[in-house]
Amino acid sequence: MSIPRLTRRRSARLFADDSGAATAEYAIATMAAVAFAGLLVVIMRSDEVRGILTDLVRRALTVA
């Protein structure tokens, strides 16, 4: 089985097709969002951040 030569016309036809580009962009954006959410979960599980947030909510709910 031989591979056909890549001529100028053939390369223009192959590389001009953007079908699926938007889907790939959505997939990359979704993966980035999942990675960011994972990072937030790791940060939120730390005791220091939990204490800061608890203190913030406690101060916000107390009437001065």
C-alpha positions in Angstrom: 0.0 0.0 0.0 1.6 3.3 -1.1 0.8 6.6 0.4 -0.4 9.2 -2.2 1.8 12.2 -2.7 0.8 15.5 -1.0 0.3 17.9 -3.8 -0.6 21.6 -3.4 -4.3 21.0 -4.3 -4.5 18.0 -2.0 -3.0 19.8 0.9 -5.3 22.8 0.4 -8.3 20.5 0.4 -7.1 18.6 3.5 -6.1 21.6 5.6 -9.0 23.9 4.6 -11.6 21.7 6.3 -12.3 23.1 9.9 -15.1 20.6 10.7 -14.7 19.5 14.3 -12.7 22.6 15.3 -15.4 24.0 17.5 -15.9 20.6 19.2 -12.2 20.4 19.9 -12.2 23.9 21.4 -15.2 22.9 23.6 -13.3 19.8 24.7 -10.2 21.8 25.6 -12.2 24.4 27.5 -14.1 21.6 29.4 -10.9 19.9 30.4 -9.4 23.2 31.6 -12.6 23.8 33.7 -12.3 20.4 35.2 -8.7 20.9 36.1 -9.5 24.2 37.7 -12.3 22.6 39.7 -10.0 19.9 40.9 -7.5 22.5 42.0 -10.2 24.4 43.9 -11.3 21.1 45.6 -7.7 20.5 46.8 -7.4 24.1 48.1 -10.8 24.0 49.8 -10.0 20.8 51.7 -7.1 22.4 53.5 -7.7 23.3 57.1 -6.4 26.9 56.7 -8.8 27.8 54.0 -11.7 26.1 55.8 -10.9 28.1 58.9 -10.7 31.4 56.9 -14.0 30.7 55.2 -15.7 29.7 58.5 -14.5 32.9 60.1 -15.7 34.9 57.1 -19.1 33.4 57.2 -19.3 33.8 61.0 -18.4 37.5 60.8 -20.9 38.1 58.0 -23.7 36.5 60.0 -23.1 38.2 63.3 -24.9 41.5 63.9 -22.6 44.2 65.1 
